Amino acid sequence: MNNSTLSLLFKRGLIYFCHQILVMKIAILTSAAMPQMLPYDMEVVSMLKQRGIDTSIYVWDEIIRSNPNELINYDAILIRTIWDYFKKVDQFVKLLDFLDALKLPVFNPVEIMRWNMNKQYLQELECEGIEIIPTLFNYHNSVNSFQEALSLGWKKMILKPMISGNSYHTFVVNANEEAEFDNLINQYFQNRQFMLQEFIPEISDGEISVIYFSNGYSYSVKKVPKKGEYRVQFDFGGIYHFGDVDPAIRKLCDMIVKRIGNKVLYQRIDGLWRDGKFLIMEVELIEPDLYLNLSDVAKNKWVESLISMLN
């Protein structure tokens, strides 16, 4: 065997060795209803593989119930379409406790998810001067929120749990339907925190989602409900428009992002215009749809942001 052959074999061995060192493994958590996540998530998985990042997908509540220690074998944990966590709160808290003890990078971080899972964070933001959808927070069902809403002049209101998502256990109640409100409280909200929000008719003009990745503002999406509907989700007939965002909205969202800090991989801030003000509806930090199917540019930004955080 001559020197040139030995040199070639050495180079090949070195390349293989370096590849083994550089390959990073991440576990992605989803829900049983979406074992392969969204189509754009699978595109992202392919893009990550091309960049030397291997991924494995787990159903979040199955892995925490059966073999959570399997997650120890990964370099980082990515939370994605766990779109049923609010139906299984006790199991979700177990997951957070386990991830906290694991001491691995989690996106978004466990302490951020704990803060964000209960919509009482909206009250915190309001106390700090951020304008939100007019909301009454009821922690112990010790006050009559319906009568309080009437005293504020609300004609229609939205009743929902403080831990919820995707319009789960969410109801519209009119000002003349106190008996219906009481029935809903008795059926769904005994020993359960809830919130009552003023129904904002401007929702028909569209809800605006402003998306930030770890490297800053990325893009926005306007979601317009179908006629006669207030829910903007695609499942309910909502139409989505990808684009940029009004500078006034961007300025407000920048304040919220600064308040949350730079540890997060993704943030989605939802709100709507009313009387010249952008009212915050939600700050999504756990499992938001990022609408990457609307733009390849957005998809590339997401991948670059994830790789940057992993590095």
Secondary structure, DSSP 8 states (H G I E B T S, - for coil): --HHHHHHHHHHHHHHHHHHHH-EEEEEEE-TT-TT--HHHHHHHHHHHHTTEEEEEEEHHHHHHH-GGGGGGSSEEEE---TTGGG-HHHHHHHHHHHHHHTS-EES-HHHHHHHHSTHHHHHHHHTT--BS-EEEESSS-S-HHHHHHHTT-SEEEEEESS--TTTT-EEEETT-HHHHHHHHHHH-TTS-EEEEE--GGGGG-EEEEEEETTEEEEEEEEE--TT----SGGGT-EEEEE---HHHHHHHHHHHHHH-S--SEEEEEEEEETTEEEEEEEE-SS----GGG-HHHHHHHHHHHHHHH-
